Amino acid sequence: MEDIQTTVLKRIITYIKIHCKMFYVILDLASLPLIYLLIYKTGGIKYVFSHTMYFPIVFAGITLGSGFGLSVGLIAGIMLGPLMPIDVMTGEQQLWYNWVFRLIIYVILGSFSGYQSDLLRKNNKTIQSLLSKNNETNIPNKNSLSSLKESLSNSPQTVITALINNHHNIIDILGSDTYNKVLMTLYDNLISKLDSYTAIVFADSNKFWIIFPYSTVQSDINKISSILKQPLIIDDIPLYVDFAIGFSIAKNPRICANLTTFINSDMSARIAQKKNLSYVVFEDSMSKRKNDFELLGAFNDALTSNQLYLDYQPKIDLKTLKPIGLEALIRWQHPTRGLIMPDSFIPLIEQTQLINTLTDWVLKTALRKVEHFFKLNLRVPISINISAKNLLDPQFETRTNATVDQFHISSSDIEFEITESMLMTNPEEIKSILTNLRIKGHTIAIDDYGVGYSSLAYLSQFPIDIVKIDRFFMSKMDINKSTQQIVKSTINLAHDLGFKVVTEGVEDETTMKLLQEYGCDYAQGYYFSRPLKDEVVDQWYIKNLNN
C-alpha cells in the first residue's frame, strides 16, 4: 500500500513540475485583464491603482525569465497606454509620449527582473554542480545523493562500496594526476556498462558508492566484478587496481539519498579488505559490529554522566573464612539499553585509547573506596583490572603514581590484575613496568590463569605476587578428578614459586572444602557473596569480618 502511495505522489510531483511553467503563464496572463479592470473601474490611469501592474511584470520576469518578462511588460504597457484613458469619467486620453515612456519602463522592468532571475538560476546551477562533483575528476560526490530519489527506479537497489586497496601505491609511484585519471576511467567504465538507473558516487579518496536495480546477489556481484577487473591503461601504462567490494541491498529506494544507506556496504567492504577477500555480502549477523560502534560512541557520555559504577566482589581468606579484600568490577547502566556487562564493552574499549581513560576512572573510584574504609578504621585492599594497552602507555605509570599520591592510603591497598595472555604482548617492557609498580608497593596478580598457554615457570620471571585460577576449573571440581588434580598441582607449584593463590567462581561448599584441603589461600564466588553494590558493601564487609 505504501509503495502505491509513493508512486502516486511521485507522479503528482512530476506532473506539477512539468506543468508548472504553463501554470505560471496562465496565472500571469490572467492577472493582466483583472488589473486592467481594477484600474478602469477605479477611475483611470491617473489614480494610484495603476501601480499594481508592476506585480505581474516582475512576477513574469522572476518565474519565467527575461523573454517572458519583456513580453508581459510590453502587453501591460499597451493595455495601460492607448487602451486606458487618463480619466474614465471625462474620457480624456493620455498623451502619446506619456504611455510610450511607461511602456519602455515596463519592458525594462520585465527584462531586467528576468535577466537577474536567469543569472541567479544559472549561478545556482553552477554552484550545485561544483558542490555535487569532485573538482579534480568531475565525478559526483556525496552531495549528489540528494538527487538520487529522482534518478533511481522504484524497486529494491543493490548498494555497493568499492574500496581501492592500492590507491596509496598508485599515488606515491605515479602521482595524483595519474590516480585521478584512474578514477575517471573507472567511472566511465561503470557508467557505460551499467543501466540508466545507476548512481555512482565518489565518496572518499579511495571509495566508490554504486547503486543500481537489484537482480540477484550473484549476478550483481559478477556484473560489478567484471567491470572493475577490466585492465586499465593510463598514459600507455598498464595498471593493476586492487578492490575490496562490499554488497548490501536497500529494499526501499527512498533511503538511498541518506548516508546511512551505505553503512552496511561500507562495513562489508572493510571486512573484505581486512580479510584480503574480493568481496563480502552483508549479513544481519554483521550488525553486531554496528552496535559495537554505537557503544563506543556513547562511552564518553557514559563517563561524564555517571552511567558507570563499580560493584565489589569480596575476596575470602580460606583459613579464617573472613573477607580480606575486594575486587572492583565495572558496570554500565545505559539509559536505554539497561545494564551492560563488561564482557560486552571492555573488549571494544581495549582497542582504543579510551581504555586509559576508563582505567584512570576505575583507579580513582577504587581509591576513594579504600580511603572511605580507612575512615571506618578498616584496611580493605581493592584489586582492579588493567590491560596491556594501559601498561604500554608511556604516561600510565606517572599518572597512576600521581593519582595514588592524592589519597591518604598505602600503595599496597591497590592491587593490579592482568591476564596471562596480555603478558605476551611485549614481555620485556611489561615486566619493567610491573616491576616499578611493585617497587612502589602495589600487589600484582595474574588473572584467569589456566585459560592461556603460559606455564607457572614462565610467569615466575615476572614480578608477580598472586595467581588467580580461572573459574572454568571451579565449575568441574566436584565431579572431575582430573580437574581436582590440576588445581591441586597448580596451587602447590604456585606456592613453591612464592605466589599466593586465589580461586574464582567458587559456588558450593564441596569446592570450597576441597580448596581448603589443597591449601588454597583465597577464594571468590557466589558461595561467599555475589558482587555487591557500593551502598551495601560496607555493611556486608563489617558484618562478615566480625562474625
Summary of the structure (lengths in Angstrom):
residues: 547
radius of gyration: 39.0
end to end distance: 71.2
largest distance: 128.7
contacts: 1678
relative contact order: 0.05
helix: 57%
strand: 18%
